[in-house]
Amino acid sequence: MLDNTELPLVLIGGTLCSARLWQPLIDRLALSSVICISLTGTESAPQAAKQVLQNLPPRFLLAGFSLGAIVALQMAADAPERLCGLALISVNPLADAPENASSRREAVRSAREQGLAEWLSANLWPKYVAPERLADASLKVVISQMAHESGPDTFASQTEIAISRRDNRAALAALACPVIIINGAHDPICTPHHHQLASASAAHARQITLSSAGHFVVLEAPDDVAPPLRQWIQESLNATQ
């Protein structure tokens, strides 16, 4: 077991995600202090970052998935001195294109009308996982259950975070702590190109692309994600000593 008693690992989930997202990784990492955060109650990345930072200890390790990675980048911009290590998983570091706003808000309206789980199954599931996992009923159930538990109001506020997000690559470039970037090769949402842009902004970052995974790499391939994350955690802890 890695001793991170004084430096918790903070895990920020993505859109329509709960702590269920992280459980397979938590089981494999066997850490002594983990804080799982779901993004609720705010409508911009700066607001979300401020809210999260107010409730965390002075120093911590930080990992974000998808929308959670966007908020993690905002935290790196706002309070870099508090991060002992940064892990970005399935990340798009760019600001959202203005023309995306109307379609994103229309998706929220449609999800309210159809029901989140049903809407996700029809519209997002084909983009969420690698082609060979599309028939994985148990994986689909977990992702749909997280969406149902999150609810339409949370989906609406998370959508506003996505719409208003900033390009924080400059903050990533200035970050001195260990950085790891992990993505799935079959991800049409946060594409390999997006991860290359993130890696190019942090010359010291380690980038890992998993050839068998899609957007939900954390749930699709926890056995492949855990070892590099464990190494990143150890490097981050060593850097603080």
Secondary structure, 3 states (H helix, E strand, C coil): CCCCCCCCEEEECCCCCCHHHCHHHHHHHCCCCEEEECCCCCCCHHHHHHHHHHCCCCCEEEEEECHHHHHHHHHHHHCHHHEEEEEEECCCCCCCCHHHHHHHHHHHHHHHHHCHHHHHHHHCHHHHCCHHHCCCHHHHHHHHHHHHHHCHHHHHHHHHHHHHCCCCHHHHHHCCCCEEEEEEEECCCCCHHHHHHHHHHCCCCEEEEEEEEECCHHHHCHHHHHHHHHHHHHHHHHHCC
